[in-house]
Amino acid sequence: MKRKSGVLLPVFSLPSRYGAGNFGPGAYYFVDFLSDSGFTVWQILPLCPTDEFHSPYMSCASFAGNTDFISLELLTKDGLLTEEECEPFLQTNPYSCEWPLLGEKRKTLLRKAYERSDKKEAERFFSDSPEIVKAARFLALRRKNCLRPFTEWTDSVPNAEEFGFELFLQYLFYKQWEKLKAYANSKGIEIWGDLPFYVSPDSSDVYNNKGSFKLKKDGSPAFVAGVPPDYFAKDGQFWGNPVYDWKKVEEEGYAFIKQRIKHALSLYDGVRLDHFRAFSEYWEIPSSFDSARYGSWIEGPGRKCIDVIKECAGDREIIAENLGIIDKKTDELLEYSGFPGMAVFQFGFDGKNENCHLPHNYKENTVAYTGTHDNNTLLGFMWEIDENTRKNVLDYVGFKSYDWGQSYESIIRVLMMSKAATVIFPIQDLLGFGGDTRFNTPGQAKGNWSFRVTLENLNSIDRKKWRKMNSTYSRL
């Protein structure tokens, strides 16, 4: 396997002038940064619309794009908006997403672009993309029904103008994304995305594919997903996503699964399959309960579904998120798939030398991380662990200085040296930032998905140093 390295940075975290990262100049600048530094993978989070807490893992339409990522700067260059019209949306804080400047408020501005556009262009653009058209139709219907859950809708015919506007927004999103991805690829950068295992109960995915899920007659979930009680959560985790009816999915030839995989691979060069454990077994909770402790393990789709995914993917990169409590059956399924699994440095220090997250145990077919989007930053991790564990970490990576706050570079170097074919570092770990800059804290609904970098942050990173390290350890 080709050795390579990359950086984890969600699109919303990119530098921008307009409240959050987007597909504009800041994204192209970051691609140049990666190329100059010798990194060849840019890993991002799902590009779909987010929920009310800005999480991309509970989306109302997984085939739609997040229109917050549409660059106003690119629209001004295209003559669809003027700089004066965009001025009220200029950011005041470059370090954190300013969500009030986005969403519904910004759509009033984008309507001006819609009125100035060729309104048939979006229809032509999506002539071979029925899933995206259905998602746009769902979003228009959702607006017409005052954003109520689809199980409460009283009107199932979208307003033609609203549908046209939603389709136009998707056109802008996909057009700008295709140009950005083409630029990244031209610079030797692969873009890896993330595919959540489950979808939201109130989504175009469920609305348009009801036969693929275990639902009640009104379309609401009969059973929902989560994880069982464990040491960290005495009642388990109650996620609330509808679970698949795998028997019907198989009878339908895995049509919905194929659509999701093919769509993801049309967006990204590689895809991380979230919650790989559920392909083996998943935790199913009757929706009449409100606690995960009343669930049970149900056999997942197993090898048949893996075969379908592999057939769709061809020679494209598929990464299995095999974190958490993983049993032998899941390990065997991962081995059967041939997909690389994940290792996370921060999970390696439980006192067991055979821990698979310790770099000396990494297999070649592994994507190794200092931390994921759900982890603390390296510096935050080092601050929060106990003194004895911290000493073990520092001894492991051979860091001798008393100033252990600077140990992040030694940790990164150990991962670079490892056998793992691919290593990924959140941007905060290249910058040596603390826990106040983490992307997400699981179990905490508010205060996540808002960290951003600035051009000054990126310019403070020594590109020549990282390029030399990538070259030294054959990751270029």
C-alpha positions as CSV (number, residue, x, y, z in Angstrom):
1,M,0.0,0.0,0.0
2,K,1.2,3.5,-0.8
3,R,2.2,5.4,2.4
4,K,0.6,8.8,2.8
5,S,-0.5,11.3,5.3
6,G,-3.3,13.9,5.6
7,V,-5.0,16.5,7.7
8,L,-8.5,16.5,9.1
9,L,-10.3,19.8,8.7
10,P,-14.0,20.2,8.2
11,V,-15.2,22.7,5.5
12,F,-16.8,24.9,8.2
13,S,-13.4,25.3,9.8
14,L,-11.8,26.9,6.8
15,P,-10.7,30.5,6.7
16,S,-13.4,32.8,5.1
17,R,-14.8,36.3,5.3
18,Y,-18.4,35.2,5.7
19,G,-19.1,33.6,9.0
20,A,-17.9,30.0,8.4
21,G,-15.7,28.1,6.0
22,N,-16.9,27.5,2.5
23,F,-15.8,26.5,-1.0
24,G,-14.2,29.9,-1.6
25,P,-10.6,31.2,-1.6
26,G,-9.9,29.9,1.9
27,A,-10.5,26.3,0.7
28,Y,-8.1,26.7,-2.3
29,Y,-5.5,28.3,0.1
30,F,-5.8,25.2,2.3
31,V,-5.3,22.8,-0.6
32,D,-2.1,24.7,-1.5
33,F,-1.0,24.4,2.2
34,L,-1.5,20.7,2.1
35,S,0.5,20.4,-1.2
36,D,3.3,22.5,0.0
37,S,3.5,20.6,3.3
38,G,3.7,17.1,1.6
39,F,0.3,16.0,2.8
40,T,-1.8,14.1,0.2
41,V,-5.1,13.6,2.0
42,W,-7.7,16.1,3.1
43,Q,-10.3,14.5,5.3
44,I,-13.5,16.3,5.9
45,L,-16.9,15.6,7.6
46,P,-20.2,15.0,5.8
47,L,-21.2,17.8,3.4
48,C,-24.9,17.4,4.0
49,P,-27.2,19.9,5.7
50,T,-26.8,19.9,9.5
51,D,-29.3,19.6,12.4
52,E,-30.2,22.5,14.7
53,F,-27.0,22.0,16.7
54,H,-24.9,22.1,13.4
55,S,-24.1,18.4,13.5
56,P,-23.7,16.8,10.0
57,Y,-24.5,13.4,11.5
58,M,-28.3,14.0,11.8
59,S,-29.1,15.5,8.5
60,C,-32.5,16.1,6.9
61,A,-31.2,15.1,3.5
62,S,-28.0,13.1,3.0
63,F,-28.1,13.5,-0.8
64,A,-28.3,17.3,-0.5
65,G,-25.4,19.7,0.1
66,N,-25.0,22.1,2.9
67,T,-25.8,25.4,1.3
68,D,-23.8,27.3,4.1
69,F,-20.7,26.1,2.1
70,I,-21.7,28.1,-1.0
71,S,-19.1,30.8,-1.4
72,L,-20.4,34.4,-1.7
73,E,-17.1,35.5,-3.0
74,L,-17.4,33.1,-6.0
75,L,-20.9,34.3,-6.6
76,T,-19.7,37.9,-6.8
77,K,-17.1,36.8,-9.3
78,D,-19.8,35.1,-11.3
79,G,-21.8,38.3,-11.3
80,L,-24.8,36.9,-9.4
81,L,-24.2,39.1,-6.4
82,T,-22.4,42.3,-5.6
83,E,-19.9,42.9,-2.8
84,E,-22.3,45.6,-1.4
85,E,-25.1,43.0,-1.1
86,C,-22.8,40.6,0.7
87,E,-21.4,43.1,3.1
88,P,-24.0,42.5,5.9
89,F,-22.8,38.9,6.1
90,L,-19.1,39.7,6.7
91,Q,-17.8,37.9,9.9
92,T,-16.9,39.7,13.1
93,N,-15.1,36.6,14.6
94,P,-12.7,34.6,12.4
95,Y,-12.1,32.0,15.1
96,S,-15.6,30.5,15.4
97,C,-18.5,29.9,13.1
98,E,-21.1,32.7,13.3
99,W,-24.2,30.7,12.6
100,P,-26.7,33.6,12.7
101,L,-25.0,35.0,9.6
102,L,-25.8,31.7,7.8
103,G,-28.9,29.5,7.3
104,E,-32.2,31.1,6.6
105,K,-31.0,34.6,6.9
106,R,-28.4,34.2,4.2
107,K,-31.0,32.5,1.9
108,T,-32.6,35.9,1.5
109,L,-29.4,37.0,-0.2
110,L,-29.1,33.8,-2.3
111,R,-32.6,34.4,-3.7
112,K,-31.2,37.5,-5.4
113,A,-28.7,35.2,-7.1
114,Y,-31.5,32.9,-8.1
115,E,-33.5,35.7,-9.7
116,R,-30.5,36.6,-11.8
117,S,-29.7,33.1,-12.9
118,D,-30.7,30.8,-15.8
119,K,-33.4,28.9,-13.9
120,K,-33.2,26.0,-16.2
121,E,-29.5,25.5,-15.7
122,A,-30.0,23.6,-12.4
123,E,-32.5,21.2,-14.0
124,R,-30.0,20.4,-16.8
125,F,-27.2,20.0,-14.2
126,F,-29.1,17.3,-12.3
127,S,-30.7,15.5,-15.2
128,D,-28.9,12.3,-14.2
129,S,-29.1,12.8,-10.4
130,P,-32.7,11.8,-9.3
131,E,-31.7,11.5,-5.6
132,I,-30.5,15.1,-5.4
133,V,-33.7,16.3,-7.2
134,K,-35.8,14.3,-4.7
135,A,-33.8,15.8,-1.8
136,A,-34.5,19.3,-3.1
137,R,-38.1,18.5,-3.5
138,F,-38.2,17.3,0.1
139,L,-36.6,20.5,1.3
140,A,-39.1,22.6,-0.6
141,L,-42.0,20.6,0.9
142,R,-40.4,20.9,4.4
143,R,-40.4,24.7,4.0
144,K,-44.0,24.7,2.8
145,N,-45.1,22.6,5.8
146,C,-43.4,25.1,8.2
147,L,-40.4,22.8,8.9
148,R,-42.7,20.3,10.7
149,P,-41.7,16.5,10.6
150,F,-42.9,14.9,7.4
151,T,-45.2,12.6,9.5
152,E,-47.2,15.8,10.3
153,W,-47.3,17.2,6.8
154,T,-50.7,18.4,5.4
155,D,-49.4,19.3,1.9
156,S,-47.4,17.0,-0.3
157,V,-47.1,19.2,-3.4
158,P,-44.2,21.7,-3.3
159,N,-44.4,25.2,-4.5
160,A,-42.8,25.4,-7.9
161,E,-40.9,28.5,-7.1
162,E,-39.6,27.1,-3.8
163,F,-38.6,23.8,-5.5
164,G,-36.8,25.8,-8.2
165,F,-34.9,27.8,-5.6
166,E,-33.9,24.7,-3.6
167,L,-32.7,23.0,-6.7
168,F,-30.7,26.2,-7.6
169,L,-29.0,26.1,-4.2
170,Q,-28.0,22.5,-4.8
171,Y,-26.7,23.5,-8.2
172,L,-24.5,26.2,-6.7
173,F,-23.2,23.8,-4.0
174,Y,-22.3,21.0,-6.4
175,K,-20.9,23.3,-9.0
176,Q,-18.6,25.0,-6.6
177,W,-17.6,21.7,-4.9
178,E,-16.8,20.0,-8.2
179,K,-14.4,22.8,-9.1
180,L,-12.7,22.7,-5.6
181,K,-12.3,18.9,-5.7
182,A,-10.9,19.1,-9.3
183,Y,-8.3,21.7,-8.1
184,A,-7.4,19.5,-5.1
185,N,-6.9,16.5,-7.3
186,S,-4.8,18.5,-9.7
187,K,-2.5,19.3,-6.8
188,G,-2.2,15.6,-5.8
189,I,-4.6,15.9,-2.9
190,E,-7.3,13.2,-2.3
191,I,-10.4,14.2,-0.5
192,W,-11.8,11.7,2.0
193,G,-15.4,12.1,3.3
194,D,-17.5,10.5,5.9
195,L,-20.6,8.4,5.4
196,P,-22.8,8.0,8.6
197,F,-24.3,4.5,9.0
198,Y,-27.7,5.8,10.0
199,V,-29.9,8.7,8.7
200,S,-32.3,11.1,10.5
201,P,-35.9,10.0,11.1
202,D,-37.2,13.2,9.6
203,S,-35.3,13.2,6.4
204,S,-35.7,12.9,2.6
205,D,-33.8,9.6,3.0
206,V,-36.6,8.0,5.0
207,Y,-39.4,9.9,3.2
208,N,-38.3,8.6,-0.2
209,N,-37.2,5.1,0.9
210,K,-39.7,4.1,3.6
211,G,-39.4,0.4,2.6
212,S,-35.7,0.3,3.7
213,F,-36.5,1.1,7.4
214,K,-38.5,-0.4,10.3
215,L,-41.3,2.2,10.5
216,K,-44.8,2.6,11.9
217,K,-47.7,3.2,9.6
218,D,-47.3,7.0,9.9
219,G,-43.6,6.8,8.9
220,S,-42.1,7.3,12.3
221,P,-39.5,4.8,13.6
222,A,-40.8,1.5,15.1
223,F,-37.2,0.9,16.3
224,V,-34.3,3.2,16.8
225,A,-30.5,3.0,17.0
226,G,-28.1,3.4,19.8
227,V,-25.5,1.6,21.8
228,P,-25.9,-0.5,25.0
229,P,-25.0,0.5,28.6
230,D,-21.3,0.4,29.3
231,Y,-18.7,1.8,31.7
232,F,-19.0,5.3,30.2
233,A,-22.9,5.5,30.0
234,K,-24.9,3.5,32.5
235,D,-28.1,3.8,30.3
236,G,-26.3,3.4,27.0
237,Q,-26.7,5.9,24.2
238,F,-30.1,6.6,22.6
239,W,-29.5,8.0,19.2
240,G,-33.0,7.9,17.8
241,N,-32.2,7.1,14.2
242,P,-34.5,4.6,12.4
243,V,-32.9,1.2,11.9
244,Y,-32.8,-0.5,8.5
245,D,-35.1,-3.4,7.7
246,W,-32.3,-5.4,6.3
247,K,-34.6,-8.2,5.0
248,K,-36.4,-5.7,2.8
249,V,-33.2,-3.9,1.9
250,E,-31.9,-7.3,0.6
251,E,-35.1,-8.0,-1.3
252,E,-34.8,-4.6,-3.0
253,G,-31.2,-5.5,-4.1
254,Y,-29.7,-3.1,-1.6
255,A,-30.8,-0.2,-3.8
256,F,-30.7,2.5,-1.1
257,I,-27.3,1.3,0.1
258,K,-26.0,1.4,-3.4
259,Q,-27.4,4.9,-3.9
260,R,-25.7,6.2,-0.7
261,I,-22.3,4.6,-1.5
262,K,-22.3,5.7,-5.2
263,H,-23.3,9.3,-4.2
264,A,-20.5,9.4,-1.5
265,L,-18.0,8.2,-4.1
266,S,-19.1,10.9,-6.5
267,L,-18.3,13.5,-3.9
268,Y,-15.0,12.1,-2.4
269,D,-12.0,10.1,-3.4
270,G,-12.3,8.0,-0.3
271,V,-15.1,7.3,2.2
272,R,-15.0,6.5,5.9
273,L,-17.8,4.1,6.8
274,D,-19.1,5.3,10.2
275,H,-20.1,2.7,12.9
276,F,-18.7,-0.3,11.1
277,R,-19.8,-2.5,14.1
278,A,-23.4,-2.2,12.9
279,F,-22.6,-4.2,9.7
280,S,-22.0,-7.1,12.0
281,E,-24.5,-6.4,14.8
282,Y,-26.4,-3.3,15.8
283,W,-28.2,-2.2,19.0
284,E,-32.0,-1.9,18.3
285,I,-34.3,-0.1,20.7
286,P,-38.1,-0.2,20.5
287,S,-39.2,3.5,19.9
288,S,-41.7,3.2,22.7
289,F,-38.8,3.4,25.2
290,D,-36.6,6.4,25.8
291,S,-33.5,4.6,27.1
292,A,-31.0,2.5,25.3
293,R,-31.0,0.0,28.2
294,Y,-34.1,-1.6,26.7
295,G,-32.5,-2.5,23.4
296,S,-31.0,-5.7,22.1
297,W,-28.3,-6.9,19.7
298,I,-29.6,-7.7,16.2
299,E,-27.7,-9.4,13.4
300,G,-26.5,-6.9,10.8
301,P,-26.3,-7.2,7.0
302,G,-22.9,-8.8,7.2
303,R,-20.9,-10.1,4.2
304,K,-23.7,-9.6,1.6
305,C,-23.8,-5.9,2.3
306,I,-20.0,-5.6,2.3
307,D,-19.9,-7.3,-1.1
308,V,-22.3,-4.7,-2.4
309,I,-20.2,-1.9,-1.1
310,K,-17.0,-3.3,-2.5
311,E,-18.7,-3.8,-5.9
312,C,-19.8,-0.1,-5.9
313,A,-16.4,1.1,-4.7
314,G,-14.2,-0.7,-7.1
315,D,-10.7,0.4,-6.5
316,R,-11.7,3.5,-4.5
317,E,-10.7,3.9,-0.8
318,I,-13.1,2.7,1.8
319,I,-12.1,3.1,5.5
320,A,-13.9,1.2,8.3
321,E,-14.6,3.1,11.5
322,N,-14.1,0.2,13.8
323,L,-13.8,2.1,17.1
324,G,-15.5,1.4,20.4
325,I,-16.3,-2.0,21.8
326,I,-15.5,-4.3,18.9
327,D,-16.0,-8.1,19.2
328,K,-14.4,-11.0,17.3
329,K,-17.3,-11.2,14.8
330,T,-16.7,-7.6,13.8
331,D,-13.0,-8.1,13.5
332,E,-13.6,-11.1,11.2
333,L,-16.0,-9.0,9.0
334,L,-13.4,-6.3,8.8
335,E,-10.8,-8.8,7.7
336,Y,-13.2,-10.2,5.1
337,S,-13.9,-6.7,3.7
338,G,-10.2,-5.9,3.2
339,F,-11.0,-2.3,4.3
340,P,-8.4,-0.6,6.4
341,G,-9.5,-0.1,10.0
342,M,-8.7,2.9,12.3
343,A,-6.3,3.4,15.2
344,V,-6.4,6.4,17.5
345,F,-3.2,7.2,19.5
346,Q,-5.3,8.7,22.4
347,F,-6.9,5.3,22.9
348,G,-3.6,3.5,23.3
349,F,-2.8,4.1,27.0
350,D,-4.8,1.7,29.0
351,G,-1.7,-0.1,30.4
352,K,-1.9,-3.0,27.9
353,N,1.1,-3.4,25.7
354,E,-0.9,-5.3,23.1
355,N,-3.4,-2.4,22.7
356,C,-4.1,-2.0,18.9
357,H,-4.0,1.8,19.2
358,L,-0.4,1.9,20.2
359,P,1.8,2.7,17.1
360,H,4.1,-0.4,17.5
361,N,1.0,-2.6,17.0
362,Y,-0.3,-0.8,13.9
363,K,-0.9,-3.0,10.8
364,E,-0.1,-1.7,7.4
365,N,-3.8,-1.8,6.4
366,T,-4.6,0.9,9.0
367,V,-5.5,4.6,9.0
368,A,-3.9,6.0,12.2
369,Y,-5.1,9.2,13.8
370,T,-3.8,11.3,16.7
371,G,-7.5,11.9,17.3
372,T,-10.7,12.0,15.4
373,H,-13.3,14.8,15.2
374,D,-14.8,13.3,18.4
375,N,-11.5,13.4,20.3
376,N,-9.8,16.1,22.3
377,T,-6.8,17.8,20.7
378,L,-3.4,16.3,21.5
379,L,-2.6,19.1,23.8
380,G,-6.0,18.9,25.5
381,F,-5.6,15.2,25.9
382,M,-2.1,15.6,27.5
383,W,-3.6,18.2,29.9
384,E,-6.5,16.0,31.0
385,I,-4.9,12.6,31.5
386,D,-3.4,11.8,34.9
387,E,0.3,12.3,35.7
388,N,1.2,8.7,35.5
389,T,-0.4,8.2,32.0
390,R,1.2,11.4,30.8
391,K,4.6,10.0,31.8
392,N,3.8,6.8,29.9
393,V,2.9,8.8,26.8
394,L,6.1,10.9,27.0
395,D,8.3,7.9,27.6
396,Y,6.6,6.1,24.7
397,V,7.3,8.9,22.2
398,G,10.8,9.6,23.7
399,F,10.0,13.2,24.7
400,K,12.6,14.3,27.3
401,S,11.9,18.0,27.8
402,Y,10.1,19.2,30.9
403,D,7.8,21.3,28.7
404,W,5.4,18.4,27.7
405,G,3.1,21.0,26.1
406,Q,5.4,20.8,23.1
407,S,5.2,17.0,22.9
408,Y,2.6,17.0,20.1
409,E,5.3,17.0,17.4
410,S,7.0,14.0,18.9
411,I,3.7,12.1,18.9
412,I,3.1,13.0,15.3
413,R,6.5,11.8,14.3
414,V,5.9,8.4,16.0
415,L,2.8,8.0,13.9
416,M,4.6,9.1,10.8
417,M,7.3,6.4,11.5
418,S,4.7,3.7,12.1
419,K,3.8,0.9,9.7
420,A,0.3,2.3,9.2
421,A,-0.1,3.1,5.5
422,T,-2.1,6.3,6.2
423,V,-1.8,8.7,9.1
424,I,-4.2,11.6,9.6
425,F,-3.8,14.6,11.9
426,P,-6.5,17.1,12.9
427,I,-5.3,20.6,12.1
428,Q,-5.3,21.6,15.8
429,D,-2.5,19.0,16.4
430,L,-0.3,20.6,13.8
431,L,-0.9,23.9,15.5
432,G,-0.5,22.7,19.0
433,F,-3.9,24.0,20.1
434,G,-5.6,23.1,23.3
435,G,-8.9,21.4,24.2
436,D,-10.9,24.6,23.7
437,T,-10.5,24.2,20.0
438,R,-11.9,20.6,19.6
439,F,-14.4,20.0,16.9
440,N,-17.0,18.0,19.0
441,T,-17.6,16.7,22.4
442,P,-19.8,13.6,22.2
443,G,-22.8,13.7,24.5
444,Q,-22.8,17.5,24.5
445,A,-25.4,19.0,22.2
446,K,-24.4,22.6,22.2
447,G,-21.0,24.3,21.6
448,N,-19.7,22.0,18.9
449,W,-18.9,22.2,15.2
450,S,-17.7,25.8,15.3
451,F,-13.9,25.8,15.5
452,R,-12.2,27.7,12.7
453,V,-8.6,28.4,11.6
454,T,-7.4,31.6,10.1
455,L,-4.9,32.3,7.3
456,E,-2.6,33.5,10.0
457,N,-2.9,30.1,11.7
458,L,-2.0,28.3,8.5
459,N,0.8,30.6,7.8
460,S,2.3,29.9,11.3
461,I,2.8,26.3,10.3
462,D,6.3,25.5,8.9
463,R,5.4,23.8,5.6
464,K,9.0,22.9,4.8
465,K,9.3,21.1,8.2
466,W,6.3,18.9,7.5
467,R,7.2,18.3,3.9
468,K,10.6,17.0,5.1
469,M,9.0,14.8,7.7
470,N,6.6,13.4,5.1
471,S,9.6,12.8,2.8
472,T,11.7,11.2,5.5
473,Y,9.1,8.6,6.3
474,S,8.1,7.9,2.7
475,R,4.7,9.5,2.8
476,L,5.3,11.7,-0.2
